[in-house]
Amino acid sequence: MAVNGNSSLFKHLQVEVQSDPDTLSPPRPLDHNNDRGSSVLAWLNYEIFRKDCLDRKLKRHHITGKHPAHPPDFHVAKGSAGIAFSGAVGIGIFQTSGEILALGGPVGALLAFIFAGLVIFSVMRCLAEMVSVRPVAAPLIDFPHTFVDEALGFTVGIMYWLANSMSMVTLTIAATMFTQYWESSFGVTAATFLLLLALFLMNACGVELYGRMEWVFKWLKIALILGLILLMILIKAGVGPGRVDSNFEISPGYKSTGFLENDKQPAIPGTGGRILAVWTCTTMAMFQFMGGEIVLVTAGEAKRPMQNLPIAARYMYLLPISFYLIAILFVGLNINYLDPRIYHSHISYHLQPRLEGIQTAARSPFIIAIENAGISTLPGFLDACYIFSALTAANSALYVSSRTLFTLAQRSSFPRIRNTIGRTNNGQTPLAAITVSFLPGALAFLAVRAKEIAFQELIHVFGRLYTGPMLCVYAAQCLSFLRFLSAIKFYSRTLDRDSDLYRQKHYRAHWQPLWAILGLVLCSLLMIFSGWAAIYDLAAKSKNVSRADSIVDLIAAYLGPFLFFTILITYKLLRGTRIRSTDDMRNAWFVRDASEKEDEDNGTAHTTTSSRTRKTAPRNRFYEFLSWVR
């Protein structure tokens, strides 16, 4: 059927474009000879790529985890960051921690968690101060772009997108793995498809509904972790008819496959072997601790970023770090790290024929401790909780990767990319960026071959492809902070970091630049030596470790850093960029975000009230300590 050029469809599009100057130009008038299919395609093309900005609908309790009726001061530490916390807590503490326990023992695992937490603590202190001065959209890209080099900002954006895409794949495979716990569960292919479909729909529903979902997810995860910690305490106290067999000690040395009851001989014994074991465990633990920076990705959709982001960046990471340290301590007190049911790298252990090649929640150290205590009703319930935790963390990973890609597209010099991936639909949701970021999720279908290769090996490889790029991104943020400090010293008359006014308006991290240097050094060392275990296995021909497995581990460990520096060098050569001088940063302190007016309108009276509240509020020693340690 022919469509008239003056059809109601085109009139509707033309009127909307005239009333909204920020939208794209309307599609060309339809030809009399075009069919209805062409008109539908034109309409869909217009609706999907209609606007060029995100929707600022994320309220304070979506970002900081606390209701907006509460004053916006550092008392938000009592809460947690909603979206960031949900994204930071995935499967690591529940499942991957078993591999760390088998390699380093309970004491070695605890030390590894402390070191990994120290890295995150150092990086987040740098990010928190920079975002308090520059509360702009896409700060992880903006900071290296503004304070170091345009090429570094672009590279960080690309690698951050890649890292979170790989995180989405890893977590989707893990969720699929957990669905195979029950004998009556449906197949791996169907489970993978349904999980990926759920991920796409949750991200495409609009940021306001997404923020509400993440706020609920956060509290459910907090309840899950607290419940497991309490249960581990009760089991250690003697709850349950079973006998708890535990050995709270550090491993006797290093062995790439971990230790078993009948195979305790380390490949590298003594103190040196223990140090190498803890170092390897720290590299694996980084996968669990990463994600605190997600709170900064919400800058482009936060309703009041100038008030909420610095607060959330200062405190949200403290809660998952604290939970992880307590959880690994108590599960280590209730489990024998020589138990063959814990996952050991490169070693296959089958509970029953149905689970051949499949790494399910049955190997979670928490479930093993519960089964040893004789509590038979909880493992199935916890497996369902693990599916929920993996899926919601993958949901956050897709959110982060899509917003990162959206920002990169808007900064692109190619008009076609700006006008497609850099656009949003009528509801200001970046559907094109979400779709492109969703495509790597097809790699999760590799889990269909679980009869031949273990799920955990896939998780291990894709986890490395997340950890490597993220270490590069973190190192770049610490370097950006060092440049940020040098610029502040140069422009001390404009912005004096030691003044009372700076402390009132911004966040001033204590003991800087010590934390920035520590974060830069640790991230660099973890990145450089992340593949040492694979190199050792290749050189020493470790028992139970095939040459193919070692090569895969080596490639996965260094592929991320290799891509990072390849993109960085290529961009610099093609674009001829140079390192920023202090003259280039003269206007870096005068930032007016797109939502600053709304920040002022909505927050002035509220801030004045909260200031009076703080003056009359009684002093609290805990808050004083928290303010000092921040």
Secondary structure, DSSP 8 states (H G I E B T S, - for coil): -B--TT-HHHHHHHHHHHH-TTS--------TT-BHHHHHHHHHHHHHT-BSS----B-HHHHTSS-TTS-SSGGGGGS--HHHHHHH-SSIIIIIHHHHHHHHHHHHHHHHHHHHHHHHHHHHHHHHHHHHH---SSHHHHHHHHHT-HHHHHHHHHHHHHHHHHHHHHHHHHHHHHHTTSTT---HHHHHHHHHHHHHHHHHT-HHHHHHHHHHHHHHHHHHHHHHHHHHHHHHTT-SSS---------SEE-TT--BTTB---SEEHHHHHHHHHHHHHHHHHHHHTTTTHHHHGGGGBSSHHHHHHHHHHHTTHHHHHHHHHHHHHHHTT--TT-TTS--TT----SSGGGTT---GGG-HHHHHHHHTT--SHHHHHHHHHHHHHHHHHHHHHHHHHHHHHHHHHT-S-HHHHTTTT-B-TTS--HHHHHHHHGGGGGGGGGGGTTTS-HHHHHHHHHHHHHHHHHHHHHHHHHHHHHHHHHHHHTTTT--TTSHHHHHHS---TTTTHHHHHHHHHHHHHHHTTTHHHHHHHHHT-TT--HHHHHHHHHHHHHHHHHHHHHHHHHHHHH------GGGGTTTT----TTHHHHHHHHHHHHHHHHHHHHHS---HHHHHHHHH-
